[in-house]
Amino acid sequence: MLLADSGEDRLSAREIDFIAQRDGFYLGTVSEDGWPYVQYRGGPTGFLKVIDDATLAYADFRGNMQLLSTGNIGHDDRVSLFFMDYAHRRRLKILARAEIIDGRDDPALLKRLSDPSYAAKPERAFVLHVEAFDWNCPQHITPRFTEAEIATRERALRDRIAALESQLNQLASSAG
Ligand SMILES: Cc1cc2nc3c(=O)[nH]c(=O)nc-3n(C[C@H](O)[C@H](O)[C@H](O)COP(=O)(O)O)c2cc1C
């Protein structure tokens, strides 16, 4: 068993829905001399695609030309993914084996993973074969909200303010 209390290796609807709602995650790889290396990966919500209940994939870019994650995976395919949902105080960790597929070898896959509205050209696909996952307890996760999440929660308030302002304007003009 790779993760304490886990033993799970097939993603259920709960994990699949959770991943589809994420706009970023942390990717841990193992360097050639054994150092853990963590990089953040972000994109439009759902950019990390669930191919099936044991496979995830996303499009990768050339980036800063260091290609550290790519290089690390070249010698050790074990990766750790860490997802945070601050708003709902949820976190999920996944262990997987990464396969890097050059876009020229599978253009259809890269197209499927790419966001057509994003101008940057993806070069390769990161395909992640899930070996284990586990949820952590919500304790100590401070709720934080993205601009989009705040906007959703503010909408009712803004609508109410607009309705009250309109009533106020009507009262002011009828009084005048
Ligand atoms: C044109 C371009 C687009 C990128 N788009 C993204 C992106 O959508 N999401 C992301 O996390 N990083 C993006 N990056 C950054 C790289 O993919 C990557 O995070 C960076 O090279 C560091 O990776 P490394 O630490 O594994 O070397 C982009 C980089 C470039 C040059």
Ligand as a Chemical Component Dictionary entry (heavy atoms), coordinates in Angstrom:
data_LIG
# 
_chem_comp.id                   LIG 
_chem_comp.type                 NON-POLYMER 
_chem_comp.pdbx_formal_charge   0 
_chem_comp.three_letter_code    LIG 
# 
loop_
_chem_comp_atom.comp_id 
_chem_comp_atom.atom_id 
_chem_comp_atom.alt_atom_id 
_chem_comp_atom.type_symbol 
_chem_comp_atom.charge 
_chem_comp_atom.model_Cartn_x 
_chem_comp_atom.model_Cartn_y 
_chem_comp_atom.model_Cartn_z 
_chem_comp_atom.pdbx_ordinal 
LIG C1  C1  C 0 4.299  29.529 -23.528 1  
LIG C2  C2  C 0 4.246  28.936 -22.167 2  
LIG C3  C3  C 0 3.056  28.531 -21.640 3  
LIG C4  C4  C 0 2.982  27.973 -20.354 4  
LIG N1  N1  N 0 1.787  27.609 -19.855 5  
LIG C5  C5  C 0 1.733  27.091 -18.613 6  
LIG C6  C6  C 0 0.492  26.723 -18.047 7  
LIG O1  O1  O 0 -0.572 26.836 -18.654 8  
LIG N2  N2  N 0 0.489  26.231 -16.792 9  
LIG C7  C7  C 0 1.631  26.080 -16.061 10 
LIG O2  O2  O 0 1.565  25.637 -14.920 11 
LIG N3  N3  N 0 2.819  26.410 -16.598 12 
LIG C8  C8  C 0 2.889  26.905 -17.832 13 
LIG N4  N4  N 0 4.082  27.250 -18.343 14 
LIG C9  C9  C 0 5.287  27.002 -17.538 15 
LIG C10 C10 C 0 5.901  25.657 -17.807 16 
LIG O3  O3  O 0 5.039  24.697 -18.285 17 
LIG C11 C11 C 0 6.547  25.043 -16.540 18 
LIG O4  O4  O 0 5.742  25.233 -15.422 19 
LIG C12 C12 C 0 7.912  25.650 -16.303 20 
LIG O5  O5  O 0 8.713  25.428 -17.419 21 
LIG C13 C13 C 0 8.643  25.047 -15.119 22 
LIG O6  O6  O 0 8.638  23.643 -15.197 23 
LIG P1  P1  P 0 9.795  22.768 -14.521 24 
LIG O7  O7  O 0 9.973  23.272 -13.134 25 
LIG O8  O8  O 0 9.293  21.367 -14.568 26 
LIG O9  O9  O 0 11.032 22.961 -15.339 27 
LIG C14 C14 C 0 4.153  27.802 -19.615 28 
LIG C15 C15 C 0 5.364  28.215 -20.173 29 
LIG C16 C16 C 0 5.408  28.777 -21.420 30 
LIG C17 C17 C 0 6.725  29.213 -21.967 31 
# 
loop_
_chem_comp_bond.comp_id 
_chem_comp_bond.atom_id_1 
_chem_comp_bond.atom_id_2 
_chem_comp_bond.value_order 
_chem_comp_bond.pdbx_ordinal 
LIG C1  C2  SING 1  
LIG C2  C3  SING 2  
LIG C2  C16 DOUB 3  
LIG C3  C4  DOUB 4  
LIG C4  N1  SING 5  
LIG C4  C14 SING 6  
LIG N1  C5  DOUB 7  
LIG C5  C6  SING 8  
LIG C5  C8  SING 9  
LIG C6  O1  DOUB 10 
LIG C6  N2  SING 11 
LIG N2  C7  SING 12 
LIG C7  O2  DOUB 13 
LIG C7  N3  SING 14 
LIG N3  C8  DOUB 15 
LIG C8  N4  SING 16 
LIG N4  C9  SING 17 
LIG N4  C14 SING 18 
LIG C9  C10 SING 19 
LIG C10 O3  SING 20 
LIG C10 C11 SING 21 
LIG C11 O4  SING 22 
LIG C11 C12 SING 23 
LIG C12 O5  SING 24 
LIG C12 C13 SING 25 
LIG C13 O6  SING 26 
LIG O6  P1  SING 27 
LIG P1  O7  DOUB 28 
LIG P1  O8  SING 29 
LIG P1  O9  SING 30 
LIG C14 C15 DOUB 31 
LIG C15 C16 SING 32 
LIG C16 C17 SING 33 
# 
